[in-house]
Amino acid sequence: MKKQRPHLWKAGPDPELRERRLAYLRAKAQAKFREEGFELSLDEWYQLWTLENWRKRGKKIGDLILTRKNIDGVWTMDNVVIRERAGNMSRHYHHNFIRMRRTLDKIPPIC
């Protein structure tokens, strides 16, 4: 097993800081995969995810998430907000339903 050298890690030896940096890199990669603009810097990410907010982050209904105000917009400081997970998925479902309906309206009938 290799000897770990935390003094050389970009986030340093603090595991919580390391986890926050990794979450930023994952969010950036996920946005790229979904072909969404992502203009948040790591410093802005840390401003949004204060340690208090970070410790409330999770996958349960009352946990905090980072989401966009305008779902079709770019991930920027002006377009993101930290909020509870509850209610956010219904907002996305409604948005996607409307988008799908507009697409289906444009498809000519098969008859």
Kinemage of the C-alpha trace (Angstrom):
@kinemage 1
@onewidth
@group {chain A} dominant
@subgroup {mainchain}
@vectorlist {calphas} color= white
{ca met a 1} P 0.000 0.000 0.000
{ca lys a 2} L 1.274 3.462 -0.919
{ca lys a 3} L 2.042 5.904 1.813
{ca gln a 4} L -0.487 8.745 1.786
{ca arg a 5} L 0.884 12.276 1.608
{ca pro a 6} L -1.972 14.621 2.604
{ca his a 7} L 0.364 17.636 2.661
{ca leu a 8} L 0.484 17.331 -1.146
{ca trp a 9} L -3.283 17.036 -1.674
{ca lys a 10} L -4.981 20.094 -3.195
{ca ala a 11} L -7.588 20.150 -0.425
{ca gly a 12} L -5.053 19.333 2.274
{ca pro a 13} L -5.484 16.724 5.005
{ca asp a 14} L -8.979 17.876 6.084
{ca pro a 15} L -11.398 15.102 4.943
{ca glu a 16} L -14.434 17.427 4.960
{ca leu a 17} L -12.723 19.978 2.719
{ca arg a 18} L -11.611 17.154 0.458
{ca glu a 19} L -15.183 15.842 0.232
{ca arg a 20} L -16.529 19.332 -0.617
{ca arg a 21} L -13.943 19.758 -3.395
{ca leu a 22} L -14.766 16.332 -4.810
{ca ala a 23} L -18.506 17.181 -4.798
{ca tyr a 24} L -17.719 20.365 -6.765
{ca leu a 25} L -15.769 18.384 -9.372
{ca arg a 26} L -18.589 15.838 -9.627
{ca ala a 27} L -21.231 18.559 -10.076
{ca lys a 28} L -19.128 20.201 -12.778
{ca ala a 29} L -18.644 16.872 -14.589
{ca gln a 30} L -22.359 16.038 -14.313
{ca ala a 31} L -23.317 19.416 -15.796
{ca lys a 32} L -20.903 18.816 -18.664
{ca phe a 33} L -22.404 15.356 -19.247
{ca arg a 34} L -25.928 16.862 -19.367
{ca glu a 35} L -24.625 19.638 -21.661
{ca glu a 36} L -25.497 22.353 -19.151
{ca gly a 37} L -23.374 25.453 -18.670
{ca phe a 38} L -21.450 25.446 -15.385
{ca glu a 39} L -19.767 28.720 -14.476
{ca leu a 40} L -19.382 28.304 -10.714
{ca ser a 41} L -15.821 28.524 -9.441
{ca leu a 42} L -14.580 26.480 -6.513
{ca asp a 43} L -14.566 29.608 -4.328
{ca glu a 44} L -18.192 30.346 -5.240
{ca trp a 45} L -19.038 26.713 -4.458
{ca tyr a 46} L -17.543 27.146 -0.987
{ca gln a 47} L -19.563 30.376 -0.507
{ca leu a 48} L -22.765 28.511 -1.326
{ca trp a 49} L -21.902 25.400 0.655
{ca thr a 50} L -20.868 26.850 3.992
{ca leu a 51} L -19.901 24.234 6.558
{ca glu a 52} L -23.294 24.640 8.238
{ca asn a 53} L -25.137 24.012 4.953
{ca trp a 54} L -22.724 21.274 3.920
{ca arg a 55} L -23.517 19.240 7.026
{ca lys a 56} L -27.255 19.432 6.181
{ca arg a 57} L -26.711 18.207 2.607
{ca gly a 58} L -28.083 14.800 1.681
{ca lys a 59} L -30.651 12.628 -0.069
{ca lys a 60} L -33.477 12.739 2.471
{ca ile a 61} L -36.552 14.904 1.972
{ca gly a 62} L -35.514 17.601 4.484
{ca asp a 63} L -31.855 17.755 3.419
{ca leu a 64} L -30.343 20.621 1.450
{ca ile a 65} L -29.504 20.618 -2.251
{ca leu a 66} L -28.114 23.084 -4.753
{ca thr a 67} L -30.562 23.747 -7.574
{ca arg a 68} L -31.046 26.263 -10.352
{ca lys a 69} L -33.747 28.927 -10.133
{ca asn a 70} L -34.257 28.779 -13.904
{ca ile a 71} L -34.036 25.091 -14.799
{ca asp a 72} L -32.914 25.825 -18.365
{ca gly a 73} L -30.302 28.365 -17.247
{ca val a 74} L -26.584 28.049 -16.609
{ca trp a 75} L -25.136 27.125 -13.214
{ca thr a 76} L -24.058 30.603 -12.031
{ca met a 77} L -24.220 32.407 -8.688
{ca asp a 78} L -27.229 34.401 -9.935
{ca asn a 79} L -29.133 31.284 -10.984
{ca val a 80} L -28.551 28.869 -8.102
{ca val a 81} L -30.025 28.521 -4.646
{ca ile a 82} L -29.566 26.160 -1.709
{ca arg a 83} L -32.949 24.764 -0.679
{ca glu a 84} L -34.576 21.730 0.889
{ca arg a 85} L -34.967 18.720 -1.334
{ca ala a 86} L -38.719 18.528 -0.631
{ca gly a 87} L -40.716 20.011 -3.482
{ca asn a 88} L -37.775 20.360 -5.843
{ca met a 89} L -38.438 17.162 -7.794
{ca ser a 90} L -42.057 18.107 -8.441
{ca arg a 91} L -40.776 21.370 -9.913
{ca his a 92} L -38.527 19.401 -12.302
{ca tyr a 93} L -41.278 16.918 -13.194
{ca his a 94} L -43.653 19.776 -14.035
{ca his a 95} L -40.978 21.515 -16.122
{ca asn a 96} L -40.105 18.333 -18.043
{ca phe a 97} L -43.806 17.517 -18.586
{ca ile a 98} L -44.392 20.936 -20.172
{ca arg a 99} L -41.255 20.531 -22.312
{ca met a 100} L -42.321 17.048 -23.440
{ca arg a 101} L -45.837 18.279 -24.229
{ca arg a 102} L -44.487 21.064 -26.446
{ca thr a 103} L -42.358 18.515 -28.300
{ca leu a 104} L -45.285 16.124 -28.775
{ca asp a 105} L -47.446 18.958 -30.132
{ca lys a 106} L -44.912 19.507 -32.923
{ca ile a 107} L -44.928 15.872 -34.068
{ca pro a 108} L -47.288 15.391 -37.029
{ca pro a 109} L -49.953 12.689 -36.736
{ca ile a 110} L -49.143 9.282 -38.237
{ca cys a 111} L -52.476 8.863 -40.063
